[in-house]
Each structure stands twice: as C-alpha cells, then as structure tokens.
Amino acid sequence: HVQFVESGGGLVQAVGSLRLSCAASGRTLSTYPICWFRLAPGEERDCVAAISWSGGSTYHRESVKGRFTISRDNAKNLAYLQMNSLKPEDTAVYYCAAGNYGLTVDDYDYWGQGTQVTVSS
C-alpha cells in the first residue's frame, strides 16, 4: 500500500513560484506513473501534469505549459511540480496520485491528502 504526502503549497502572489513535493511511503514510488491533479471550487479534478515511471515521458496541460514542470527523483522516492508565473486561476487543492499513465482520476489508485495553493492577484 502506497501513501503520499504532498507539501509546498501556500499563499503566493501572482507571477510568483511554488514547488510542490510528493513523498511516498510504504512502497517505492519508482514503479508508478505520477500525476499532479488539482481541484478548484466548482470544477472537476483535472490532471495538470503527468510523468511516466522512468521520467522519460511527461504531459503538461495546455493551460500550464511553459509555467509548470513535473519531475521525479526515484532514488529519493519523490516527485515534484515546479510552478512558475502563477496566476489566480491556478488556485486549487493539488493532489499527487500514482497509478497508470493517464489523464483521468480513474487511472490512478493511490492519492495524497492534497495541499492548498492560493494565488492572489
């Protein structure tokens, strides 16, 4: 059983940066593709960035391309989401999830508790 803990969220002004981290325990993270989802009020949970188990393949949602970067360090059992040039519309709870390499919530079996990101204008 894999458990995740996200960290790095907080309150930041627009155009600022945050780096989210996802730490795994209970099983190695390296065997799973990872997606960072976000859930904003009144919206569905969307995958904003995904990475294959090796890190060789990545996906970034169009709205975050050029601003967000997903990465992983399998040796440290960690995954990251570097978020630059943040906008108020990026405000959401961000979740780390592991499972199959896909873009929907049904593709992922293991979830963290989420970390709040709030971007002020």
C-alpha atoms as a printed R data frame, in Angstrom:
    type eleno elety resid chain resno       x      y       z
1   ATOM     1    CA   HIS     A     1   0.000  0.000   0.000
2   ATOM     2    CA   VAL     A     2   1.379  3.390  -1.042
3   ATOM     3    CA   GLN     A     3   0.797  6.545   0.930
4   ATOM     4    CA   PHE     A     4   1.628 10.022  -0.268
5   ATOM     5    CA   VAL     A     5   2.232 13.275   1.488
6   ATOM     6    CA   GLU     A     6   2.211 16.490  -0.503
7   ATOM     7    CA   SER     A     7   3.970 19.613   0.700
8   ATOM     8    CA   GLY     A     8   4.994 23.006  -0.591
9   ATOM     9    CA   GLY     A     9   1.624 24.624  -1.026
10  ATOM    10    CA   GLY     A    10   0.756 28.022   0.362
11  ATOM    11    CA   LEU     A    11  -0.214 31.573  -0.441
12  ATOM    12    CA   VAL     A    12   1.709 33.357  -3.165
13  ATOM    13    CA   GLN     A    13   1.222 36.489  -5.227
14  ATOM    14    CA   ALA     A    14   0.575 36.298  -8.933
15  ATOM    15    CA   VAL     A    15   3.692 35.678 -11.078
16  ATOM    16    CA   GLY     A    16   5.319 34.043  -8.054
17  ATOM    17    CA   SER     A    17   6.551 30.454  -7.793
18  ATOM    18    CA   LEU     A    18   5.983 27.397  -5.664
19  ATOM    19    CA   ARG     A    19   7.462 23.921  -5.708
20  ATOM    20    CA   LEU     A    20   5.229 21.081  -4.648
21  ATOM    21    CA   SER     A    21   6.731 17.840  -3.406
22  ATOM    22    CA   CYS     A    22   5.184 14.399  -3.149
23  ATOM    23    CA   ALA     A    23   6.787 11.923  -0.771
24  ATOM    24    CA   ALA     A    24   5.866  8.262  -0.838
25  ATOM    25    CA   SER     A    25   5.960  5.709   1.919
26  ATOM    26    CA   GLY     A    26   5.013  2.082   2.129
27  ATOM    27    CA   ARG     A    27   6.263  1.241  -1.343
28  ATOM    28    CA   THR     A    28   8.708  2.628  -3.813
29  ATOM    29    CA   LEU     A    29   7.414  5.454  -5.963
30  ATOM    30    CA   SER     A    30   9.611  4.462  -8.876
31  ATOM    31    CA   THR     A    31   7.281  1.788 -10.239
32  ATOM    32    CA   TYR     A    32   4.345  4.154 -10.732
33  ATOM    33    CA   PRO     A    33   3.467  6.892 -13.174
34  ATOM    34    CA   ILE     A    34   2.538 10.047 -11.283
35  ATOM    35    CA   CYS     A    35   0.035 12.781 -11.968
36  ATOM    36    CA   TRP     A    36  -0.476 16.066 -10.195
37  ATOM    37    CA   PHE     A    37  -4.196 16.790 -10.118
38  ATOM    38    CA   ARG     A    38  -5.852 19.960  -8.970
39  ATOM    39    CA   LEU     A    39  -9.339 20.651  -7.720
40  ATOM    40    CA   ALA     A    40 -10.733 24.154  -7.729
41  ATOM    41    CA   PRO     A    41 -14.124 25.111  -6.261
42  ATOM    42    CA   GLY     A    42 -16.924 24.259  -8.651
43  ATOM    43    CA   GLU     A    43 -14.652 22.387 -11.020
44  ATOM    44    CA   GLU     A    44 -13.660 18.785 -11.654
45  ATOM    45    CA   ARG     A    45 -10.376 17.281 -10.572
46  ATOM    46    CA   ASP     A    46  -8.003 17.674 -13.531
47  ATOM    47    CA   CYS     A    47  -4.600 16.225 -14.234
48  ATOM    48    CA   VAL     A    48  -2.315 19.194 -14.812
49  ATOM    49    CA   ALA     A    49   0.925 17.254 -15.294
50  ATOM    50    CA   ALA     A    50   1.877 13.596 -15.507
51  ATOM    51    CA   ILE     A    51   5.142 11.700 -15.702
52  ATOM    52    CA   SER     A    52   5.957  8.113 -16.590
53  ATOM    53    CA   TRP     A    53   7.623  5.824 -14.065
54  ATOM    54    CA   SER     A    54  11.048  6.412 -15.620
55  ATOM    55    CA   GLY     A    55  10.564 10.127 -16.133
56  ATOM    56    CA   GLY     A    56  11.108  9.693 -19.845
57  ATOM    57    CA   SER     A    57   7.634 10.834 -20.801
58  ATOM    58    CA   THR     A    58   5.741 13.824 -19.465
59  ATOM    59    CA   TYR     A    59   2.436 15.572 -20.072
60  ATOM    60    CA   HIS     A    60   1.528 19.131 -19.170
61  ATOM    61    CA   ARG     A    61  -1.953 20.524 -19.517
62  ATOM    62    CA   GLU     A    62  -2.139 23.287 -22.115
63  ATOM    63    CA   SER     A    63  -3.014 25.923 -19.541
64  ATOM    64    CA   VAL     A    64   0.197 25.269 -17.592
65  ATOM    65    CA   LYS     A    65   2.649 24.584 -20.422
66  ATOM    66    CA   GLY     A    66   5.742 26.730 -20.116
67  ATOM    67    CA   ARG     A    67   4.917 27.543 -16.488
68  ATOM    68    CA   PHE     A    68   4.715 24.196 -14.655
69  ATOM    69    CA   THR     A    69   7.227 21.367 -14.796
70  ATOM    70    CA   ILE     A    70   6.727 17.881 -13.404
71  ATOM    71    CA   SER     A    71   9.761 15.831 -12.391
72  ATOM    72    CA   ARG     A    72  10.718 12.928 -10.167
73  ATOM    73    CA   ASP     A    73  13.676 11.561  -8.283
74  ATOM    74    CA   ASN     A    74  13.140  7.827  -7.935
75  ATOM    75    CA   ALA     A    75  16.267  7.406  -5.827
76  ATOM    76    CA   LYS     A    76  14.729  9.717  -3.215
77  ATOM    77    CA   ASN     A    77  11.181  8.412  -3.694
78  ATOM    78    CA   LEU     A    78   9.974 11.911  -4.511
79  ATOM    79    CA   ALA     A    79   8.001 13.687  -7.224
80  ATOM    80    CA   TYR     A    80   7.798 17.419  -7.803
81  ATOM    81    CA   LEU     A    81   5.726 20.080  -9.501
82  ATOM    82    CA   GLN     A    82   7.595 23.314 -10.118
83  ATOM    83    CA   MET     A    83   5.074 26.096 -10.657
84  ATOM    84    CA   ASN     A    84   6.262 29.423 -12.042
85  ATOM    85    CA   SER     A    85   4.408 32.521 -13.210
86  ATOM    86    CA   LEU     A    86   1.454 31.547 -11.083
87  ATOM    87    CA   LYS     A    87  -1.947 33.013 -11.856
88  ATOM    88    CA   PRO     A    88  -5.010 33.422  -9.638
89  ATOM    89    CA   GLU     A    89  -6.758 30.759 -11.728
90  ATOM    90    CA   ASP     A    90  -4.142 28.252 -10.545
91  ATOM    91    CA   THR     A    91  -5.686 28.452  -7.083
92  ATOM    92    CA   ALA     A    92  -6.762 24.944  -6.104
93  ATOM    93    CA   VAL     A    93  -6.001 21.955  -3.925
94  ATOM    94    CA   TYR     A    94  -3.218 19.991  -5.590
95  ATOM    95    CA   TYR     A    95  -3.021 16.222  -5.247
96  ATOM    96    CA   CYS     A    96  -0.291 13.750  -6.034
97  ATOM    97    CA   ALA     A    97  -1.554 10.444  -7.439
98  ATOM    98    CA   ALA     A    98   0.062  7.215  -8.596
99  ATOM    99    CA   GLY     A    99  -1.266  4.503 -10.832
100 ATOM   100    CA   ASN     A   100  -1.355  4.138 -14.592
101 ATOM   101    CA   TYR     A   101  -0.120  6.740 -17.049
102 ATOM   102    CA   GLY     A   102  -3.343  8.526 -17.900
103 ATOM   103    CA   LEU     A   103  -5.220 11.782 -17.501
104 ATOM   104    CA   THR     A   104  -8.316 10.808 -15.556
105 ATOM   105    CA   VAL     A   105  -8.919 10.123 -11.881
106 ATOM   106    CA   ASP     A   106  -9.812  6.541 -12.765
107 ATOM   107    CA   ASP     A   107  -6.267  5.929 -13.996
108 ATOM   108    CA   TYR     A   108  -4.821  6.437 -10.519
109 ATOM   109    CA   ASP     A   109  -5.145  4.188  -7.489
110 ATOM   110    CA   TYR     A   110  -3.187  5.998  -4.777
111 ATOM   111    CA   TRP     A   111  -3.734  9.565  -3.659
112 ATOM   112    CA   GLY     A   112  -2.295 12.056  -1.238
113 ATOM   113    CA   GLN     A   113  -4.362 14.274   1.028
114 ATOM   114    CA   GLY     A   114  -3.737 17.379  -1.061
115 ATOM   115    CA   THR     A   115  -2.030 20.700  -0.492
116 ATOM   116    CA   GLN     A   116  -3.692 24.083  -0.926
117 ATOM   117    CA   VAL     A   117  -2.237 26.571  -3.398
118 ATOM   118    CA   THR     A   118  -3.677 30.068  -3.300
119 ATOM   119    CA   VAL     A   119  -2.551 32.731  -5.767
120 ATOM   120    CA   SER     A   120  -3.517 36.302  -5.010
121 ATOM   121    CA   SER     A   121  -3.820 38.954  -7.689
